[in-house]
Amino acid sequence: MERIQYAPRRGATYEPSLDILVPALARLRECQTSIDALVLIDSLPDMILPGLAYVASRRQYVPRDAVQAVVTYCGPLFLERCPGASSFARTA
C-alpha cells in the first residue's frame, strides 16, 4: 500500500488578478522616489502588495527605490507567507 505524504504548501496563498496588478505596476513604474511609492502603497489594498512586490522586483523598468519601498512595507514575514521564502533573493 502506498503512503501519501503531506507537505504544507509554502507558495502563494493569494495571487492578485491581473486586472488589479497591471495598473498598480504601471503606477509604480511612474514613481521616481520612495515617497511617491509610499503614497501609492497607501492607496492600494494590502493583499496585492506581495504580488506587486514580486512582479516589480522581476522587471527592469521599475525604479529600484520604488521596489525597495514596496518590499520594505510588506515586511519579511508577509512576503514569506504570500509569494514564498525564496522569491525575493534578488531584491535585497
C-alpha positions in Angstrom: 0.0 0.0 0.0 1.3 3.4 -1.0 1.6 6.0 1.7 0.5 9.6 1.0 2.9 12.2 2.4 1.6 15.6 3.4 3.8 18.7 3.0 2.3 22.1 3.7 2.4 24.5 0.9 4.9 27.3 1.2 3.9 29.1 -2.0 1.4 31.9 -2.7 -1.9 31.5 -0.9 -3.3 34.5 -2.7 -2.4 35.7 -6.2 -3.9 39.1 -7.2 -5.7 39.2 -10.5 -4.0 40.8 -13.5 -6.7 43.5 -13.9 -5.6 44.9 -10.5 -1.9 44.1 -10.6 -1.1 45.6 -14.1 -2.5 49.1 -13.3 -0.7 49.1 -10.0 2.5 48.1 -11.7 2.1 50.9 -14.2 1.6 53.4 -11.5 4.6 52.0 -9.5 6.7 52.5 -12.7 5.9 56.2 -12.6 7.2 56.6 -9.1 10.5 58.4 -9.0 11.2 58.4 -5.3 10.4 56.1 -2.3 7.9 58.8 -1.1 6.0 58.5 -4.3 5.9 54.8 -3.9 4.7 55.0 -0.3 1.9 57.3 -1.4 0.9 54.8 -4.0 1.1 51.9 -1.5 -1.2 53.7 0.8 -3.9 53.8 -1.9 -3.6 50.1 -2.8 -5.3 47.1 -1.0 -2.9 45.3 1.3 -3.5 41.9 -0.3 -2.0 42.9 -3.7 1.2 44.3 -2.2 3.2 41.0 -2.0 2.2 40.2 -5.6 3.1 43.7 -6.7 6.5 43.4 -4.9 7.2 40.1 -6.6 6.3 41.3 -10.1 8.1 44.6 -9.7 11.3 43.0 -8.5 11.4 41.0 -11.7 11.1 44.0 -14.0 14.0 46.2 -15.1 11.8 49.2 -15.9 10.5 49.7 -12.4 12.7 52.1 -10.3 14.8 50.4 -7.6 13.6 52.8 -4.9 10.0 52.0 -5.6 10.6 48.3 -5.4 12.5 48.6 -2.2 9.7 50.7 -0.7 7.1 48.0 -1.5 9.3 45.2 -0.2 10.1 47.0 3.0 6.5 48.0 3.5 5.3 44.4 3.2 7.9 43.0 5.6 9.7 39.7 5.6 7.0 37.6 7.3 4.2 38.8 5.0 6.4 38.2 1.9 7.3 34.7 3.0 3.7 33.8 3.7 2.4 35.1 0.3 5.0 34.7 -2.6 7.3 32.3 -0.7 10.6 32.4 1.1 12.9 32.2 -1.9 11.1 34.6 -4.1 12.9 37.7 -3.1 16.5 36.6 -3.1 17.4 39.1 -5.8 15.7 42.2 -4.5 17.8 42.8 -1.3 
